[in-house]
């Protein structure tokens, strides 16, 4: 039977008590973590978000009714305990912050009873994620998830204070906006008042924050909810949170400076980790050439080596074909793995094929200096020596090679070096390795659309010295864009924006927009630019991803209170769901009948 809280006021959270409180009368409230009944002695662990406190009901110190009541407590009952803090008479528990003390109760109230939970409420739960997400409100009671969400709250609070102190204004931008076909797929919201018209949920506050710069607000930030209707991975969700900012009258160094100081503060105050400033910078080209990735993990070596010149005269058709088609041959040196079993190498070949490789060539150098190779018969003795030297190969090393177009080679070896680092346990989650990636290509060619598309977005400023190539060689143009990466993850990105009309019009032209199309999609921004626009720039962090790395988690689901699963559904609420016919009629919508034949083909295919 649940009891009232009348007359009781919580004095402390459970984990806030310490030996300094010995002798004090306290009132704590929380959930029963564990109940151990030793006859006339009952130990009850009470838990709240701050930690656990042990409450001891003992004959001679508590009356029989109180002990009997305590003996009847079950896991997850909500209780209030009034009692005196004493130093433990038994062994100290070094695993909890309150391990030196216990509470000797004078009063116990059961505020709420609980059914038996479908899984234990414990750290590092082994319960399947699907079950935990179905009962997410119980999963969120786990101390490790609570620490993650408290860390997230701390990061948001510190960010707000830091940016406010730097002269930024927190301004909200609309959630219901206009859909733009560029970029990822929008979530659409039908309008009842405007039948047949739809709002697009924001993928970012990009256009509005640029308008705020036009409006003279100088420095803006927002912790903004954003939406993208795209396929999910461990570090993606259909709705996510950005720390979004925009600054006027700045260039690249100004944006990087304020953000380096923000990162240093967050990691110092939240984790006690000192970020060495300035953070290293690397151009996009250097990152791709050395690591095969524009978000390189620099915690370990195994860098890519371009051996195209070394192998250009080999008779090996795979190498020869790549060179003749304007591609490259590159390799990585996996130190000390020359004795890797053939079966394991075959698995690496399969892994490489998943990233677009036709195969993976290798040289395994034995401890005696001899070697085994998948293409030994296509090399002379001198050629093999030159190739091993080019790769800085030594006895006991495994050399792996990919040959194809540059993009394929980068993708394959970039992913392979990270996979090998995982297998060889080279990744230290206690190490935080930041890198700025700069000078991205402004544009990338889309085979699907048969035109150039913006690598970031259409408002990114080209490098001034590359403006001359916009007409003659658009693929050569670099952007004044910058990403901040951490341990092989992009945690934030931004750019200097175009603020001159003639450059913006040229950018739309290169992207294949007519003036009418550009005005149809972005007219309100282009109109605003006619009335005096300052030079401006911005950056946005993925808050979820940043906190995931700070908390040493592998999925952003572990730092979001109520996440979706891979098909963008919520196991707890069963969203998305069907709606009433009446709601559809009000919106002027009708659901299309599914084509049975098409559905069957899709299932078979």
Secondary structure, 3 states (H helix, E strand, C coil): CCCCCCCCCCCCCHHHCCHHHCCCEEEEEEEEEEEEECCCEEEEEEEECCEEEEEEEEECCECHHHHHHHHCCCCCCEEEEEEEEEECCCCCCCCCCCCCEEEEEEEEEEEECCCCCCCCCCCCCCCCHHHHHHCHHHHCCCHHHHHHHHHHHHHHHHHHHHHHHCCCEECCCCCEECCCCCCCCCCEEECCCCCCCEEEECCCCHHHHHHHHHCCCCEEEEEEEEECCCCCCCCCCCEEEEEEEEEECCCHHHHHHHHHHHHHHHHHHHHCCCCCCCCCEEEHHHHHHHHCCCCCCCCCCCCCEECHHHHCCCCCHHHHHHHHCCCEEEEEEECCCCCCCHHHHHHHHHHHHHCCCCCCEEEEECCCCCEEECCHHHCCHHHHHHHHHHCCCCCCCEEEEEEECHHHHHHHHHHHHHHHHHHCCCCCCCCCCEEEEECCECEEEECCCCEEEECCCCCECECHHHHHHCCCCHHHCEECEEEEEECCEEEEEEEEECCCHHHHHHHHHHCCCCHHHHHHHHHHHHHHHHHCCCCEEEEEEEHHHHHHHHCCCCCHHHHCCCCCCCCCCCCCCCCCCCCCHHHHHHHCCCCCCCCHHHHHHHHHC
